[in-house]
């Protein structure tokens, strides 16, 4: 619905878990930021056209946890088996 590029759609949990509204899924692509947040901040949802159209103005509560994109440095370290510790 947001016309995201194909690469983002492939990784975003909103396409994998279509039975749950995207604003209730931790770690959707739009909830991430450049500082390694795991995607629990739903403040961006308040201005999203999808939420405005289908959210019904209800308070946002994350219901699907731990299934989203994790951009934290620790997860990158585990995936690449690299130590990014600054010495």
VENNOR-V75944 format. One line per field, one symbol per residue. phi: phi as a letter, one per 40 degrees, with the letter a starting at -180 (. if undefined). psi: psi as a letter, one per 20 degrees, with the letter a starting at -180 (. if undefined). burial: # if it has 24 or more other C-alpha atoms within 12 Angstrom, else .. A space follows every 50 residues. Layout:
BEGIN
phi->???
psi->???
burial->???
END
This chain:
BEGIN
phi->.cfcddccdcccccccbccbddcbbcgcdcccbcbgcchcccccccbccc cccbcggcdcbcbbbgbccbccccccccccfbccccb
psi->hjlqqghghhhpihhhmiipqhijppkqgiiqaijkqikiojhhhhjphg ghgiijjqqppphoqjjapojqhghhgghilqojpp.
burial->...........####.#...############....######..#..... #........#.#.#..#####................
END
